[in-house]
Amino acid sequence: TLIFLPIKETPSTAISTPDSLVRLAKNLLCCSPEDKVADIGCGTGSFLLSVAMENPEARCYGFDLVRAYTIIARIRAEAIKAKIQIVVQDVFSLAETEKYDKIFANYPLGARLTETEPENQFLEKLQSQCPGIGKSTSADWIYNALLVQLLKEGGKAVGIMTNGGTWNGNDESIRRYFVENGF
């Protein structure tokens, strides 16, 4: 159908997760009809639409800061009669209130804390748990910490991040925090 045709993008305007990543994430997450599924930075909703088509009973939620993307995602969901709640919201404000069985995130790649403004309370709590976090910490890791916070006990998350955060010196303390805590 037209709903799943690729959207023309350039690297600076990419808003749709490539189909290959959607398939990979779905395979890793093994979403079921009983799951409460979230997409953090849902863009135009490609991941959630795919999950909803395979598991119409799953409770699907999408969050993005860009209103235009969420409108497109809502239109796409309505076109296939998918029950997906998509809202414009700062995802860091969810950290203390919501829990999900499965989470997918294709957040802004390569960002630094100076370029993102996570909810102050979330960042302050994370910095108290992992003191080495600073302005040069990759935002990828801050988003990954959010995914851990949003998971229900026994839940599973997939986050798409740049490879630099897996080896650079700036992120050493937060990598250690993730390893030592079994994340």
Contact map, one row per residue, 1 for C-alpha under 8 A:
111110000000000000000000000000000000000000000000000000000000000000000000000000000000000000000000000000000000000000000000000000000000000000000000000000000000000000000000000000000000000
111110000000000000000000000000000000000000000000000000000000000000000000000000000000000000000000000000000000000000000000000000000000000000000000000000000000000000000000000000000000000
111110000000000000000000000000000000000000000000000000000000000000000000000100100000000000000000000000000000000000000000000000000000000000000000000000000000000000000000000000000000000
111111000000000000000000000000000000000000000100000000000000000000000000000000000000000000000000000000000000000000000000000000000000000000000000000000000000000000000000000000000000000
111111100000000000000000000000000000000000000000000000000000000000000000000000000000000000000000000000000000000000000000000000000000000000000000000000000000000000000000000000000000000
000111110000000101000000000000000000000000000000000000000000000000000000000000000000000000000000000000000000000000000000000000000000000000000000000000000000000000000000000000000000000
000011111000000100000000000000000000000000000000000000000000000000000000000000000000000000000000000000000000000000000000000000000000000000000000000000000000000000000000000000000000000
000001111100000000000000000000000000000000000000000000000000000000000000000000000000000000000000000000000000000000000000000000000000000000000000000000000000000000000000000000000000000
000000111111111000000000000000000000000000000000000000000000000000000000000000000000000000000000000000000000000000000000000000000000000000000000000000000000000000000000000000000000000
000000011111110000000000000000000000000000000000000000000000000000000000000000000000000000000000000000000000000000000000000000000000000000000000000000000000000000000000000000000000000
000000001111110000000000000000000000000000000000000000000000000000000000000000000000000000000000000000000000000000000000000000000000000000000000000000000000000000000000000000000000000
000000001111110000000000000000000000000000000000000000000000000000000000000000000000000000000000000000000000000000000000000000000000000000000000000000000000000000000000000000000000000
000000001111111000000000000000000000000000000000000000000000000000000000000000000000000000000000000000000000000000000000000000000000000000000000000000000000000000000000000000000000000
000000001111111110000000000000000000000000000000000000000000000000000000000000000000000000000000000000000000000000000000000000000000000000000000000000000000000000000000000000000000000
000000001000111110000000000000000000000000110000000000000000000000001000000000000000000000000000000000000000000000000000000000000000000000000000000000000000000000000000000000000000000
000001100000011111000000000000000000000000111100000000000000000000000000000000000000000000000000000000000000000000000000000000000000000000000000000000000000000000000000000000000000000
000000000000011111101100000000000000000000100110000000000000000000000000000000000000000000000000000000000100000000000000000000000000000000000000000000000000000000000000000000000000000
000001000000000111111100000000000000000000000000000000000000000000000000000000000000000000000000000000000000000000000000000000000000000000000000000000000000000000000000000000000000000
000000000000000011111110000000000000000000000100000000000000000000000000000000000000000000000000000000000000000000000000000000000000000000000000000000000000000000000000000000000000000
000000000000000001111111000000000000000000000000000000000000000000000000000000000000000000000000000000000000000000000000000000000000000000000000000000000000000000000000000000000000000
000000000000000011111111100000000000000000000000000000000000000000000000000000000000000000000000000000000000000000000000000000000000000000000000000000000000000000000000000000000000000
000000000000000011111111110000000000000000000110010000000000000000000000000000000000000000000000000000000000000000000000000000000000000000000000000000000000000000000000000000000000000
000000000000000000111111111000000000000000000000000000000000000000000000000000000000000000000000000000000000000000000000000000000000000000000000000000000000000000000000000000000000000
000000000000000000011111111100000000000000000000000000000000000000000000000000000000000000000000000000000000000000000000000000000000000000000000000000000000000000000000000000000000000
000000000000000000001111111110000000000000000000000000000000000000000000000000000000000000000000000000010000000000000000000000000000000000000000000000000000010000000000000000000000000
000000000000000000000111111111100000000000000010001000000000000000000000000000000000000000000000000000000000000000000000000000000000000000000000000000000000000000000000000000000000000
000000000000000000000011111111000000000000000000000000000000000000000000000000000000000000000000000000000000000000000000000000000000000000000000000000000000000000000000000000000000000
000000000000000000000001111111000000000000000000000000000000000000000000000000000000000000000000000000000000000000000000000000000000000000000000000000000000010000000000000000000000000
000000000000000000000000111111100000000000000000000000000000000000000000000000000000000000000000000001100000000000000000000000000000000000000000000000000001110000000000000000000000000
000000000000000000000000011111110000000000000000000000000000000000000000000000000000000000000000000000000000000000000000000000000000000000000000000000000000000000000000000000000000000
000000000000000000000000010011111010100000000000001000100000000000000000000000000000000000000000000001000000000000000000000000000000000000000000000000000000000000000000000000000000000
000000000000000000000000000001111110000000000000000000100100000000000000000000000000000000000000000000000000000000000000000000000000000000000000000000000000000000000000000000000000000
000000000000000000000000000000111110000000000000000000111110000000000000000000000000000000000000000000000000000000000000000000000000000000000000000000000000000000000000000000000000000
000000000000000000000000000000011111000000000000000000001110000000000000000000000000000000000000000000000000000000000000000000000000000000000000000000000000000000000000000000000000000
000000000000000000000000000000111111100000000000000000000110000000000000000000000000000000000000000111000000000000000000000000000000000000000000000000000000000000000000000000000000000
000000000000000000000000000000000111110000000000000000000111100000000000000000000000000000000000000111000000000000000000000000000000000000000000000000000000000000000000000000000000000
000000000000000000000000000000100011111000000000000000000111100000000000000000000000000000000000000111110000000000000000000000000000000000000000000000000000000000000000000000000000000
000000000000000000000000000000000001111100000001000000000001111000000000000000000000000000000000000101110000000000000000000000000000000000000000000000000000000000000000000000000000000
000000000000000000000000000000000000111111000011000000000001111000000000000000000000000000000000000000111000000000000000000000000000000000000000000000000000000000000000000000000000000
000000000000000000000000000000000000011111000000000000000000011100000000000000000000000000100000000000111110000000000000000000000000000000000000000000000000000000000000000000000000000
000000000000000000000000000000000000001111100000000000000000011110000000000000000000000000000000000000001110000000000000000000000000000000000000000000000000000000000000000000000000000
000000000000000000000000000000000000001111111111000000000000011100000100000000000000000000000000000000001100000000000000000000000000000000000000000000000000000000000000000000000000000
000000000000001110000000000000000000000011111100000000000000000101001100100000000000000000000000000000000000000000000000000000000000000000000000000000000000000000000000000000000000000
000000000000001100000000000000000000000001111100000000000000000000001111100100000000000000000000000000000000000000000000000000000000000000000000000000000000000000000000000000000000000
000000000000000100000000000000000000000001111111100000000000010000000101110110000000000000000000000000000000000000000000000000000000000000000000000000000000000000000000000000000000000
000100000000000110100100000000000000000001111111110000000000000000000000100000000000000000000000000000000000000000000000000000000000000000000000000000000000000000000000000000000000000
000000000000000010000100010000000000001001001111111000000000000000000000000000000000000000000000000000010000000000000000000000000000000000000000000000000000000000000000000000000000000
000000000000000000000000000000000000011001001111111100000001110000000000000000000001000000000000000000000000000000000000000000000000000000000000000000000000000000000000000000000000000
000000000000000000000000000000000000000000001111111110000000000000000000000110000101000000000000000000000000000000000000000000000000000000000000000000000000000000000000000000000000000
000000000000000000000100000000000000000000000111111111000000000000000000000000000000000000000000000000000000000000000000000000000000000000000000000000000000000000000000000000000000000
000000000000000000000000010000100000000000000011111111110100000000000000000000000000000000000000000000000000000000000000000000000000000000000000000000000000000000000000000000000000000
000000000000000000000000000000000000000000000001111111111101000000000000000000000111000000000000000000000000000000000000000000000000000000000000000000000000000000000000000000000000000
000000000000000000000000000000000000000000000000111111110000000000000000000000000100000000000000000000000000000000000000000000000000000000000000000000000000000000000000000000000000000
000000000000000000000000000000000000000000000000011111110000000000000000000000000000000000000000000000000000000000000000000000000000000000000000000000000000000000000000000000000000000
000000000000000000000000000000111000000000000000001111111100000000000000000000000000000000000000000000000000000000000000000000000000000000000000000000000000000000000000000000000000000
000000000000000000000000000000001000000000000000001111111100000000000000000000000110000000000000000000000000000000000000000000000000000000000000000000000000000000000000000000000000000
000000000000000000000000000000001100000000000000000100111110000000000000000000000000000000000000000000000000000000000000000000000000000000000000000000000000000000000000000000000000000
000000000000000000000000000000011111100000000000001100111111000000000000000000000000000000000000000000000000000000000000000000000000000000000000000000000000000000000000000000000000000
000000000000000000000000000000001111100000000000000000001111100000000000000000000011000000000000000000000000000000000000000000000000000000000000000000000000000000000000000000000000000
000000000000000000000000000000000001111000000001000100000111110000000000000000000011100000000000000000000000000000000000000000000000000000000000000000000000000000000000000000000000000
000000000000000000000000000000000001111000000001000000000011111000000000000000000001111000000000000000000000000000000000000000000000000000000000000000000000000000000000000000000000000
000000000000000000000000000000000000011111001001000000000001111100000000000000000001111000000000000000000000000000000000000000000000000000000000000000000000000000000000000000000000000
000000000000000000000000000000000000011111000000000000000000111110000100000000000000011111100000000000000000000000000000000000000000000000000000000000000000000000000000000000000000000
000000000000000000000000000000000000000111100000000000000000011111101100000000000000001111100000000000000000000000000000000000000000000000000000000000000000000000000000000000000000000
000000000000000000000000000000000000000010000000000000000000001111100000000000000000000111000000000000000000000000000000000000000000000000000000000000000000000000000000000000000000000
000000000000000000000000000000000000000000100000000000000000000111111100000000000000000100000000000000000000000000000000000000000000000000000000000000000000000000000000000000000000000
000000000000000000000000000000000000000000000000000000000000000111111110000000000000000100000000000000000000000000000000000000000000000000000000000000000000000000000000000000000000000
000000000000000000000000000000000000000000000000000000000000000001111111000000000000000000000000000000000000000000000000000000000000000000000000000000000000000000000000000000000000000
000000000000001000000000000000000000000000110000000000000000000101111111100000000000000000000000000000000000000000000000000000000000000000000000000000000000000000000000000000000000000
000000000000000000000000000000000000000001111000000000000000001101111111110000000000011100000000000000000000000000000000000000000000000000000000000000000000000000000000000000000000000
000000000000000000000000000000000000000000010000000000000000000000111111111000000000000000000000000000000000000000000000000000000000000000000000000000000000000000000000000000000000000
000000000000000000000000000000000000000000011000000000000000000000011111111100000000000000000000000000000000000000000000000000000000000000000000000000000000000000000000000000000000000
000000000000000000000000000000000000000000111100000000000000000000001111111110000000010000000000000000000000000000000000000000000000000000000000000000000000000000000000000000000000000
000000000000000000000000000000000000000000001000000000000000000000000111111111000001110000000000000000000000000000000000000000000000000000000000000000000000000000000000000000000000000
000000000000000000000000000000000000000000000000000000000000000000000011111111100000000000000000000000000000000000000000000000000000000000000000000000000000000000000000000000000000000
001000000000000000000000000000000000000000011000100000000000000000000001111111110000000000000000000000000000000000000000000000000000000000000000000000000000000000000000000000000000000
000000000000000000000000000000000000000000001000100000000000000000000000111111111111000000000000000000000000000000000000000000000000000000000000000000000000000000000000000000000000000
000000000000000000000000000000000000000000000000000000000000000000000000011111111100000000000000000000000000000000000000000000000000000000000000000000000000000000000000000000000000000
001000000000000000000000000000000000000000000000000000000000000000000000001111111100000000000000000000000000000000000000000000000000000000000000000000000000000000000000000000000000000
000000000000000000000000000000000000000000000000000000000000000000000000000111111100000000000000000000000000000000000000000000000000000000000000000000000000000000000000000000000000000
000000000000000000000000000000000000000000000000000000000000000000000000000011111110000000000000000000000000000000000000000000000000000000000000000000000000000000000000000000000000000
000000000000000000000000000000000000000000000000100110010000000000000000000011111111000000000000000000000000000000000000000000000000000000000000000000000000000000000000000000000000000
000000000000000000000000000000000000000000000000000100010011000000000000000010001111100000000000000000000000000000000000000000000000000000000000000000000000000000000000000000000000000
000000000000000000000000000000000000000000000001100100000011110000000000010010000111110000000000000000000000000000000000000000000000000000000000000000000000000000000000000000000000000
000000000000000000000000000000000000000000000000000000000001110000000000010000000011111000000000000000000000000000000000000000000000000000000000000000000000000000000000000000000000000
000000000000000000000000000000000000000000000000000000000000111000000100110000000001111100000000000000000000000000000000000000000000000000000000000000000000000000000000000000000000000
000000000000000000000000000000000000000000000000000000000000111100000100000000000000111110000000000000000000000000000000000000000000000000000000000000000000000000000000000000000000000
000000000000000000000000000000000000000000000000000000000000001111100100000000000000011111000000000000000000000000000000000000000000000000000000000000000000000000000000000000000000000
000000000000000000000000000000000000000000000000000000000000001110000000000000000000001111101000000000000000000000000000000000000000000000000000000000000000000000000000000000000000000
000000000000000000000000000000000000000000000000000000000000001110000000000000000000000111111100000000000000000000000110000000000000000000000000000000000000000000000000000000000000000
000000000000000000000000000000000000000100000000000000000000001100000000000000000000000011111110000000000000000000000000000000000000000000000000000000000000000000000000000000000000000
000000000000000000000000000000000000000000000000000000000000000000000000000000000000000001111110000000000000000000000110010000000000000000000000010000000000000000000000000000000000000
000000000000000000000000000000000000000000000000000000000000000000000000000000000000000011111111000000000000000000000010010000000000000000000000000000000000000000000000000000000000000
000000000000000000000000000000000000000000000000000000000000000000000000000000000000000001111111110000000000000000000000000000000000000000000000000001000000000000000000000000000000000
000000000000000000000000000000000000000000000000000000000000000000000000000000000000000000111111110000000000000000000000010000000000000000000000010011000000000000000000000000000000000
000000000000000000000000000000000000000000000000000000000000000000000000000000000000000000001111110000000000000000000000000000000000000000000000000011000000000000000000000000000000000
000000000000000000000000000000000000000000000000000000000000000000000000000000000000000000000111111000000000000000000000000000000000000000000000000000000000000000000000000000000000000
000000000000000000000000000000000000000000000000000000000000000000000000000000000000000000000111111100000000000000000000000000000000000000000000000001000000000000000000000000000000000
000000000000000000000000000000000000000000000000000000000000000000000000000000000000000000000000111110000000000000000000000000000000000000000000000011110000000000000000000000000000000
000000000000000000000000000000000011110000000000000000000000000000000000000000000000000000000000011111100000000000000000000000000000000000000000000001110010000000000000000000000000000
000000000000000000000000000000000011100000000000000000000000000000000000000000000000000000000000001111100000000000000000000000000000000000000000000000111111000000000000000000000000000
000000000000000000000000000010100011110000000000000000000000000000000000000000000000000000000000000111110000000000000000000000000000000000000000000000100011100000000000000000000000000
000000000000000000000000000010000000111100000000000000000000000000000000000000000000000000000000000111111000000000000000000000000000000000000000001000100001110000000000000000000000000
000000000000000000000000100000000000111100000010000000000000000000000000000000000000000000000000000001111100000000000000000000000000000000000000000000000000111000000000000000000000000
000000000000000000000000000000000000001111000000000000000000000000000000000000000000000000000000000000111110000000000000000000000000000000000000000000000000111100000000000000000000000
000000000000000010000000000000000000000111000000000000000000000000000000000000000000000000000000000000011111100000000000000000000000000000000000000000000000001110000000000000000000000
000000000000000000000000000000000000000110000000000000000000000000000000000000000000000000000000000000001111100000000000000000000000000000010010000000000000001110000000000000000000000
000000000000000000000000000000000000000000000000000000000000000000000000000000000000000000000000000000000111111000000000000000000000000000010000000000000000000000000000000000000000000
000000000000000000000000000000000000000000000000000000000000000000000000000000000000000000000000000000000111111000000000000000000000000000010000000000000000000111000000000000000000000
000000000000000000000000000000000000000000000000000000000000000000000000000000000000000000000000000000000001111100000000000000000000000001110000000000000000000011000000000000000000000
000000000000000000000000000000000000000000000000000000000000000000000000000000000000000000000000000000000001111110110000000000000000000001110000000000000000000000000000000000000000000
000000000000000000000000000000000000000000000000000000000000000000000000000000000000000000000000000000000000011111110000000000000000001111110000000000000000000000000000000000000000000
000000000000000000000000000000000000000000000000000000000000000000000000000000000000000000000000000000000000001111111000000000000000011111100000000000000000000000000000000000000000000
000000000000000000000000000000000000000000000000000000000000000000000000000000000000000000000000000000000000000111111000000000000000001100000000000000000000000000000000000000000000000
000000000000000000000000000000000000000000000000000000000000000000000000000000000000000000000000000000000000001111111000000000000000000000000000000000000000000000000000000000000000000
000000000000000000000000000000000000000000000000000000000000000000000000000000000000000000000000000000000000001111111100000000000000000000100000000000000000000000000000000000000000000
000000000000000000000000000000000000000000000000000000000000000000000000000000000000000000000000000000000000000011111111000000000000000000000000000000000000000000000000000000000000000
000000000000000000000000000000000000000000000000000000000000000000000000000000000000000001010000000000000000000000011111011000000000000000000000000000000000000000000000000000000000000
000000000000000000000000000000000000000000000000000000000000000000000000000000000000000001011000000000000000000000001111111000000000000000000000000000000000000000000000000000000000000
000000000000000000000000000000000000000000000000000000000000000000000000000000000000000000000000000000000000000000001111111100000000000000000000000000000000000000000000000000000000000
000000000000000000000000000000000000000000000000000000000000000000000000000000000000000000000000000000000000000000000011111110000000000000000000000000000000000000000000000000000000000
000000000000000000000000000000000000000000000000000000000000000000000000000000000000000000011010000000000000000000000111111111000000000000000000000000000000000000000000000000000000000
000000000000000000000000000000000000000000000000000000000000000000000000000000000000000000000000000000000000000000000111111111100000000000000100000000000000000000000000000000000000000
000000000000000000000000000000000000000000000000000000000000000000000000000000000000000000000000000000000000000000000001111111110000000000000000000000000000000000000000000000000000000
000000000000000000000000000000000000000000000000000000000000000000000000000000000000000000000000000000000000000000000000111111111000000000000000000000000000000000000000000000000000000
000000000000000000000000000000000000000000000000000000000000000000000000000000000000000000000000000000000000000000000000011111111110000000000000100000000000000000000000000000000000000
000000000000000000000000000000000000000000000000000000000000000000000000000000000000000000000000000000000000000000000000001111111111100000000000000000000000000000000000000000000000000
000000000000000000000000000000000000000000000000000000000000000000000000000000000000000000000000000000000000000000000000000111111110000000000000000000000000000000000000000000000000000
000000000000000000000000000000000000000000000000000000000000000000000000000000000000000000000000000000000000000000000000000011111110000000000000000000000000000000000000000000000000000
000000000000000000000000000000000000000000000000000000000000000000000000000000000000000000000000000000000000000000000000000001111111100000000000000000000000000000000000000011001000000
000000000000000000000000000000000000000000000000000000000000000000000000000000000000000000000000000000000000000000000000000001111111100000000000000000000000000000000000000010000000000
000000000000000000000000000000000000000000000000000000000000000000000000000000000000000000000000000000000000000000000000000000100111110000000000000000000000000000000000000011000000000
000000000000000000000000000000000000000000000000000000000000000000000000000000000000000000000000000000000000000000000000000000100111111110000000000000000000000000000000001011000000000
000000000000000000000000000000000000000000000000000000000000000000000000000000000000000000000000000000000000000010000000000000000001111110000000000000000000000000000000000000000000000
000000000000000000000000000000000000000000000000000000000000000000000000000000000000000000000000000000000000000111000000000000000000111110000000000000000000000000000000000000000000000
000000000000000000000000000000000000000000000000000000000000000000000000000000000000000000000000000000000000000111000000000000000000111111000000000000000000000000000000010000000000000
000000000000000000000000000000000000000000000000000000000000000000000000000000000000000000000000000000000000000110000000000000000000111111101000000000000000000000000000011000000000000
000000000000000000000000000000000000000000000000000000000000000000000000000000000000000000000000000000000000011110000000000000000000000111111100000000000000000000001000011000000000000
000000000000000000000000000000000000000000000000000000000000000000000000000000000000000000000000000000000000011110010000000000000000000011111110000000000000000000000000000000000000000
000000000000000000000000000000000000000000000000000000000000000000000000000000000000000000000000000000000011111100000000000000000000000001111111000000000000000011001000000000000000000
000000000000000000000000000000000000000000000000000000000000000000000000000000000000000000000000000000000000000000000000000000000000000011111111100000000000000000001000001001000000000
000000000000000000000000000000000000000000000000000000000000000000000000000000000000000000000000000000000000000000000000001000000000000001111111110000000000000000000000000000000000000
000000000000000000000000000000000000000000000000000000000000000000000000000000000000000000000000000000000010000000000000000000000000000000111111111000000000000000000000000000000000000
000000000000000000000000000000000000000000000000000000000000000000000000000000000000000000000000000000000000000000000000000000000000000000011111111100000000001000000000000000000000000
000000000000000000000000000000000000000000000000000000000000000000000000000000000000000000000000000000000000000000000000000001000000000000001111111110000000000000000000000000000000000
000000000000000000000000000000000000000000000000000000000000000000000000000000000000000000010010000000000000000000000000000000000000000000000111111111000000000000000000000000000000000
000000000000000000000000000000000000000000000000000000000000000000000000000000000000000000000000000000100000000000000000000000000000000000000011111111100000101000000000000000000000000
000000000000000000000000000000000000000000000000000000000000000000000000000000000000000000000000000000000000000000000000000000000000000000000001111111100000100000000000000000000000001
000000000000000000000000000000000000000000000000000000000000000000000000000000000000000000000011001000000000000000000000000000000000000000000000111111100000000000000000000000000000000
000000000000000000000000000000000000000000000000000000000000000000000000000000000000000000000111011100000000000000000000000000000000000000000000011111110000000000000000000000000000000
000000000000000000000000000000000000000000000000000000000000000000000000000000000000000000000000001111100000000000000000000000000000000000000000001111111111100000000000000000000000000
000000000000000000000000000000000000000000000000000000000000000000000000000000000000000000000000001110000000000000000000000000000000000000000000000001111110000000000000000000000000000
000000000000000000000000000000000000000000000000000000000000000000000000000000000000000000000000000010000000000000000000000000000000000000000000000000111110000000000000000000000000000
000000000000000000000000000000000000000000000000000000000000000000000000000000000000000000000000000010000000000000000000000000000000000000000000000000111111000000000000000000000000000
000000000000000000000000000000000000000000000000000000000000000000000000000000000000000000000000000111000000000000000000000000000000000000000000000000111111100000000000000000000000000
000000000000000000000000000010000000000000000000000000000000000000000000000000000000000000000000000011100000000000000000000000000000000000000000000000100111110000000000000000000000000
000000000000000000000000000010000000000000000000000000000000000000000000000000000000000000000000000001111000000000000000000000000000000000000000001100100011111000000000000000000000000
000000000000000000000000100110000000000000000000000000000000000000000000000000000000000000000000000000111000000000000000000000000000000000000000000000000001111100000000000000000000000
000000000000000000000000000000000000000000000000000000000000000000000000000000000000000000000000000000011110000000000000000000000000000000000001001000000000111110000000000000000000000
000000000000000000000000000000000000000000000000000000000000000000000000000000000000000000000000000000001110100000000000000000000000000000000000000000000000011111000000000000000000000
000000000000000000000000000000000000000000000000000000000000000000000000000000000000000000000000000000000110110000000000000000000000000000010000000000000000001111101000000000000000000
000000000000000000000000000000000000000000000000000000000000000000000000000000000000000000000000000000000000110000000000000000000000000000010000000000000000000111111100000000000000000
000000000000000000000000000000000000000000000000000000000000000000000000000000000000000000000000000000000000000000000000000000000000000000000000000000000000000011111110000000000000000
000000000000000000000000000000000000000000000000000000000000000000000000000000000000000000000000000000000000000000000000000000000000000000000000000000000000000001111111000000000000000
000000000000000000000000000000000000000000000000000000000000000000000000000000000000000000000000000000000000000000000000000000000000000001011000000000000000000011111111001000000000000
000000000000000000000000000000000000000000000000000000000000000000000000000000000000000000000000000000000000000000000000000000000000000000000000000000000000000001111111001000100000000
000000000000000000000000000000000000000000000000000000000000000000000000000000000000000000000000000000000000000000000000000000000000000000000000000000000000000000111111101100000000000
000000000000000000000000000000000000000000000000000000000000000000000000000000000000000000000000000000000000000000000000000000000000000000000000000000000000000000011111111100000000000
000000000000000000000000000000000000000000000000000000000000000000000000000000000000000000000000000000000000000000000000000000000000000000000000000000000000000000000011111100000000000
000000000000000000000000000000000000000000000000000000000000000000000000000000000000000000000000000000000000000000000000000000000000000111000000000000000000000000000001111110000000000
000000000000000000000000000000000000000000000000000000000000000000000000000000000000000000000000000000000000000000000000000000000000100011001000000000000000000000001111111111100000000
000000000000000000000000000000000000000000000000000000000000000000000000000000000000000000000000000000000000000000000000000000000000000000000000000000000000000000000011111111110000000
000000000000000000000000000000000000000000000000000000000000000000000000000000000000000000000000000000000000000000000000000000000111100000000000000000000000000000000000011111111000000
000000000000000000000000000000000000000000000000000000000000000000000000000000000000000000000000000000000000000000000000000000000101100000001000000000000000000000000000001111111100000
000000000000000000000000000000000000000000000000000000000000000000000000000000000000000000000000000000000000000000000000000000000000000000000000000000000000000000000100001111111110000
000000000000000000000000000000000000000000000000000000000000000000000000000000000000000000000000000000000000000000000000000000000000000000000000000000000000000000000000000111111111000
000000000000000000000000000000000000000000000000000000000000000000000000000000000000000000000000000000000000000000000000000000000100000000000000000000000000000000000000000011111111100
000000000000000000000000000000000000000000000000000000000000000000000000000000000000000000000000000000000000000000000000000000000000000000000000000000000000000000000000000001111111111
000000000000000000000000000000000000000000000000000000000000000000000000000000000000000000000000000000000000000000000000000000000000000000000000000000000000000000000000000000111111111
000000000000000000000000000000000000000000000000000000000000000000000000000000000000000000000000000000000000000000000000000000000000000000000000000000000000000000000000000000011111111
000000000000000000000000000000000000000000000000000000000000000000000000000000000000000000000000000000000000000000000000000000000000000000000000000000000000000000000000000000001111111
000000000000000000000000000000000000000000000000000000000000000000000000000000000000000000000000000000000000000000000000000000000000000000000000000000000000000000000000000000000111111
000000000000000000000000000000000000000000000000000000000000000000000000000000000000000000000000000000000000000000000000000000000000000000000000000100000000000000000000000000000111111
